[in-house]
Amino acid sequence: MRRPKAAWETYVEVTLTNADGATCKPRKQSLTETAYASVREQILMGGLRPGAEFSELELAERLAMSKTPVREALGRMVAEGLIEAFPRRGYRVTPVTVKDINDLFAIRAMAEGTAAAMAALNLGADDLDHLDMLANARYEPSEGPTIHSFVKTNGQFHMAIARGSTNPRLVAMISTLLDECARLFYLGARSRDVNPETNDDHRHIVRVLRLRDSEKARAAMVEHSEHTRQGVLKALISSDVSNLSI
C-alpha cells in the first residue's frame, strides 16, 4: 500500500520569491526548476525539517515527475548545502548545528554591519520612512501565514539596508545569507515570540541610520545580529521540531 502524501510532497506549484520576500513575475519553469523551487521552499519554511530523509524515487513520485529533473534539482541543493546525498540510501535535509548557526551569524554581522555603515550615508528620507514601516512587522507564533509574512518583511528590511550600500556584491552576499537564515527563522519563530526584540532592534537601527553616523549604524546592526543569533539558538534548543545538533 502506498503511504499518503505528506504536505511537503504535494507542494509542487509555488510562488517564487527573492531574498527580501518580493514575489517574482510568473514565468515558464522547467521541471527541474519546479522541483527545485518546491523542495527548497519547503526546507526554508520548515515543512521539510532538518534531518528528514527521502529518496529520489519517492520525491519523483510525489511530484509526479520523472527522476531526471528531480535528480538535477537535488544535485543543485546538495551543492548549496541544503541537503546531503548518501549513496544507495538517498538524501537528508542538512541538520542544523550550533556551529553552523554561529558561523552563519558571524558572517552576517560582518557583511550587514558594513552594509549598514555604507547605507547610513546613502539612504534618503523616503527610504528611511519605508524602513520605519517595515520595522513594525509582527506575527502570531501559532499562525503559519503570519509567520511567513513576518519572515518576508524581515528580509525586506535587511535587503533595503543592504541595497543602501550601493555595492552589488555585498547585496548579493547578504541575500544569500538571508536565504540560509530563513529556515532558522521559521523554525524558531514557531516556538517563541520574537516580536518585541525584533521590533526594538529594527527601530533602533532606523533611528541610528537617520543620524548619518556610519560607525553607530555598523554597531547597531552587529548588535542586532548577535541578539538574533542568541534568540535563534534559544528557540531551536527549546523547540521539539528543530533537530538541532551540537
KOLGU-54136 format. One record per residue (C-alpha): residue in one letter; x, y, z; residue number from 1. Coordinates in nm, 2 decimals. Layout:
# residues N
LONU  type      c1      c2      c3  seq
LONU     A       X       Y       Z  NUM
...
***
This chain:
# residues 246
LONU  type      c1      c2      c3  seq
LONU     M    0.00    0.00    0.00    1
LONU     R    0.13    0.34   -0.10    2
LONU     R    0.15    0.57    0.20    3
LONU     P   -0.04    0.90    0.19    4
LONU     K    0.14    1.21    0.07    5
LONU     A    0.29    1.44    0.32    6
LONU     A    0.22    1.81    0.29    7
LONU     W    0.56    1.90    0.16    8
LONU     E    0.55    1.63   -0.11    9
LONU     T    0.23    1.77   -0.27   10
LONU     Y    0.36    2.13   -0.27   11
LONU     V    0.46    2.15   -0.64   12
LONU     E    0.34    2.48   -0.77   13
LONU     V    0.49    2.75   -0.57   14
LONU     T    0.51    3.13   -0.58   15
LONU     L    0.88    3.21   -0.62   16
LONU     T    1.02    3.49   -0.41   17
LONU     N    1.36    3.65   -0.39   18
LONU     A    1.56    3.70   -0.07   19
LONU     D    1.37    4.00    0.05   20
LONU     G    1.03    3.84    0.00   21
LONU     A    0.93    4.01   -0.32   22
LONU     T    0.72    3.79   -0.55   23
LONU     C    0.88    3.72   -0.88   24
LONU     K    0.69    3.76   -1.20   25
LONU     P    0.53    3.43   -1.32   26
LONU     R    0.73    3.26   -1.59   27
LONU     K    0.75    2.92   -1.75   28
LONU     Q    0.96    2.68   -1.55   29
LONU     S    1.14    2.37   -1.65   30
LONU     L    1.05    2.06   -1.45   31
LONU     T    1.39    2.09   -1.28   32
LONU     E    1.32    2.44   -1.17   33
LONU     T    0.97    2.34   -1.04   34
LONU     A    1.12    2.05   -0.84   35
LONU     Y    1.39    2.28   -0.70   36
LONU     A    1.15    2.56   -0.61   37
LONU     S    0.91    2.33   -0.44   38
LONU     V    1.15    2.14   -0.22   39
LONU     R    1.37    2.44   -0.14   40
LONU     E    1.06    2.63   -0.03   41
LONU     Q    0.96    2.35    0.20   42
LONU     I    1.31    2.33    0.35   43
LONU     L    1.32    2.70    0.42   44
LONU     M    0.97    2.71    0.56   45
LONU     G    1.03    2.41    0.78   46
LONU     G    0.78    2.18    0.61   47
LONU     L    1.07    1.95    0.53   48
LONU     R    1.26    1.95    0.86   49
LONU     P    1.63    1.92    0.93   50
LONU     G    1.74    1.56    0.94   51
LONU     A    1.44    1.44    0.73   52
LONU     E    1.53    1.16    0.49   53
LONU     F    1.38    1.08    0.15   54
LONU     S    1.47    0.90   -0.18   55
LONU     E    1.49    1.03   -0.53   56
LONU     L    1.22    0.79   -0.64   57
LONU     E    0.99    0.88   -0.36   58
LONU     L    1.02    1.25   -0.44   59
LONU     A    0.97    1.20   -0.81   60
LONU     E    0.65    1.00   -0.75   61
LONU     R    0.51    1.26   -0.52   62
LONU     L    0.59    1.55   -0.75   63
LONU     A    0.45    1.35   -1.05   64
LONU     M    0.78    1.39   -1.24   65
LONU     S    1.04    1.16   -1.39   66
LONU     K    1.36    1.10   -1.19   67
LONU     T    1.58    1.31   -1.42   68
LONU     P    1.46    1.66   -1.33   69
LONU     V    1.43    1.57   -0.96   70
LONU     R    1.79    1.43   -0.96   71
LONU     E    1.91    1.76   -1.12   72
LONU     A    1.72    1.97   -0.86   73
LONU     L    1.86    1.76   -0.57   74
LONU     G    2.21    1.79   -0.71   75
LONU     R    2.17    2.17   -0.70   76
LONU     M    2.05    2.17   -0.34   77
LONU     V    2.34    1.94   -0.24   78
LONU     A    2.58    2.19   -0.39   79
LONU     E    2.41    2.47   -0.19   80
LONU     G    2.43    2.27    0.13   81
LONU     L    2.06    2.24    0.19   82
LONU     I    2.06    1.86    0.16   83
LONU     E    2.31    1.58    0.18   84
LONU     A    2.34    1.28   -0.05   85
LONU     F    2.41    0.93    0.07   86
LONU     P    2.50    0.66   -0.19   87
LONU     R    2.24    0.38   -0.20   88
LONU     R    2.04    0.54    0.08   89
LONU     G    1.90    0.86   -0.05   90
LONU     Y    1.90    1.22    0.07   91
LONU     R    1.87    1.40    0.40   92
LONU     V    1.79    1.76    0.48   93
LONU     T    2.11    1.90    0.63   94
LONU     P    2.08    1.91    1.01   95
LONU     V    2.11    2.24    1.19   96
LONU     T    2.42    2.26    1.42   97
LONU     V    2.52    2.51    1.68   98
LONU     K    2.85    2.57    1.49   99
LONU     D    2.66    2.63    1.16  100
LONU     I    2.44    2.89    1.34  101
LONU     N    2.74    3.06    1.50  102
LONU     D    2.94    3.06    1.17  103
LONU     L    2.65    3.20    0.97  104
LONU     F    2.57    3.48    1.21  105
LONU     A    2.94    3.58    1.24  106
LONU     I    2.95    3.63    0.86  107
LONU     R    2.61    3.81    0.87  108
LONU     A    2.74    4.05    1.14  109
LONU     M    3.04    4.15    0.93  110
LONU     A    2.85    4.18    0.60  111
LONU     E    2.54    4.36    0.73  112
LONU     G    2.75    4.58    0.96  113
LONU     T    2.94    4.70    0.66  114
LONU     A    2.62    4.75    0.46  115
LONU     A    2.46    4.95    0.74  116
LONU     A    2.77    5.17    0.77  117
LONU     M    2.75    5.25    0.40  118
LONU     A    2.37    5.28    0.39  119
LONU     A    2.39    5.55    0.67  120
LONU     L    2.54    5.78    0.41  121
LONU     N    2.32    5.68    0.12  122
LONU     L    1.96    5.63    0.23  123
LONU     G    1.72    5.91    0.16  124
LONU     A    1.42    6.03    0.38  125
LONU     D    1.17    5.81    0.18  126
LONU     D    1.40    5.51    0.22  127
LONU     L    1.42    5.56    0.60  128
LONU     D    1.04    5.61    0.62  129
LONU     H    0.99    5.28    0.44  130
LONU     L    1.23    5.11    0.69  131
LONU     D    1.03    5.26    0.98  132
LONU     M    0.72    5.09    0.84  133
LONU     L    0.90    4.75    0.79  134
LONU     A    1.04    4.77    1.14  135
LONU     N    0.69    4.74    1.29  136
LONU     A    0.61    4.40    1.13  137
LONU     R    0.45    4.15    1.38  138
LONU     Y    0.32    3.79    1.37  139
LONU     E    0.13    3.54    1.58  140
LONU     P    0.35    3.24    1.67  141
LONU     S    0.06    3.00    1.63  142
LONU     E   -0.04    3.12    1.29  143
LONU     G    0.17    3.00    0.99  144
LONU     P    0.06    3.26    0.74  145
LONU     T    0.16    3.55    0.97  146
LONU     I    0.50    3.39    1.04  147
LONU     H    0.55    3.36    0.66  148
LONU     S    0.46    3.73    0.62  149
LONU     F    0.69    3.83    0.91  150
LONU     V    0.99    3.65    0.77  151
LONU     K    0.93    3.81    0.43  152
LONU     T    0.91    4.15    0.59  153
LONU     N    1.22    4.09    0.79  154
LONU     G    1.40    4.00    0.47  155
LONU     Q    1.27    4.32    0.30  156
LONU     F    1.41    4.53    0.60  157
LONU     H    1.75    4.38    0.58  158
LONU     M    1.77    4.39    0.20  159
LONU     A    1.66    4.75    0.19  160
LONU     I    1.96    4.84    0.41  161
LONU     A    2.19    4.61    0.20  162
LONU     R    2.09    4.79   -0.12  163
LONU     G    2.16    5.12    0.05  164
LONU     S    2.52    5.02    0.05  165
LONU     T    2.51    5.06   -0.33  166
LONU     N    2.76    4.77   -0.35  167
LONU     P    2.61    4.49   -0.57  168
LONU     R    2.85    4.22   -0.45  169
LONU     L    2.77    4.30   -0.09  170
LONU     V    2.39    4.29   -0.17  171
LONU     A    2.43    3.95   -0.33  172
LONU     M    2.62    3.81   -0.03  173
LONU     I    2.36    3.94    0.22  174
LONU     S    2.08    3.80    0.00  175
LONU     T    2.24    3.45    0.02  176
LONU     L    2.30    3.48    0.39  177
LONU     L    1.93    3.57    0.45  178
LONU     D    1.82    3.27    0.24  179
LONU     E    2.04    3.05    0.46  180
LONU     C    1.89    3.20    0.78  181
LONU     A    1.53    3.17    0.66  182
LONU     R    1.47    2.81    0.78  183
LONU     L    1.62    2.91    1.12  184
LONU     F    1.37    3.19    1.15  185
LONU     Y    1.07    2.97    1.05  186
LONU     L    1.18    2.70    1.30  187
LONU     G    1.25    2.95    1.58  188
LONU     A    0.95    3.18    1.53  189
LONU     R    0.71    2.89    1.59  190
LONU     S    0.85    2.82    1.93  191
LONU     R    0.88    3.17    2.08  192
LONU     D    0.75    3.52    2.03  193
LONU     V    1.04    3.73    1.88  194
LONU     N    0.82    4.03    1.81  195
LONU     P    0.94    4.26    2.09  196
LONU     E    1.32    4.21    2.04  197
LONU     T    1.30    4.23    1.66  198
LONU     N    1.09    4.54    1.66  199
LONU     D    1.30    4.71    1.92  200
LONU     D    1.63    4.63    1.73  201
LONU     H    1.49    4.73    1.39  202
LONU     R    1.35    5.06    1.52  203
LONU     H    1.69    5.14    1.68  204
LONU     I    1.87    5.07    1.36  205
LONU     V    1.65    5.31    1.17  206
LONU     R    1.70    5.58    1.44  207
LONU     V    2.08    5.54    1.40  208
LONU     L    2.06    5.54    1.02  209
LONU     R    1.88    5.88    1.04  210
LONU     L    2.18    6.02    1.23  211
LONU     R    2.41    5.95    0.93  212
LONU     D    2.66    5.80    1.16  213
LONU     S    2.83    5.51    0.99  214
LONU     E    3.00    5.36    1.29  215
LONU     K    2.69    5.38    1.51  216
LONU     A    2.49    5.21    1.22  217
LONU     R    2.75    4.94    1.20  218
LONU     A    2.74    4.88    1.57  219
LONU     A    2.36    4.87    1.58  220
LONU     M    2.35    4.61    1.31  221
LONU     V    2.62    4.40    1.46  222
LONU     E    2.44    4.41    1.80  223
LONU     H    2.11    4.31    1.62  224
LONU     S    2.28    4.02    1.46  225
LONU     E    2.41    3.90    1.79  226
LONU     H    2.07    3.93    1.95  227
LONU     T    1.92    3.73    1.66  228
LONU     R    2.19    3.46    1.70  229
LONU     Q    2.12    3.42    2.07  230
LONU     G    1.74    3.42    2.01  231
LONU     V    1.76    3.16    1.73  232
LONU     L    1.97    2.93    1.95  233
LONU     K    1.74    2.97    2.24  234
LONU     A    1.44    2.90    2.03  235
LONU     L    1.58    2.60    1.85  236
LONU     I    1.72    2.44    2.16  237
LONU     S    1.38    2.46    2.33  238
LONU     S    1.19    2.35    2.01  239
LONU     D    1.09    1.99    1.96  240
LONU     V    1.09    2.02    1.58  241
LONU     S    1.43    2.16    1.50  242
LONU     N    1.65    1.85    1.53  243
LONU     L    1.93    2.08    1.64  244
LONU     S    2.28    1.91    1.66  245
LONU     I    2.58    2.02    1.86  246
***
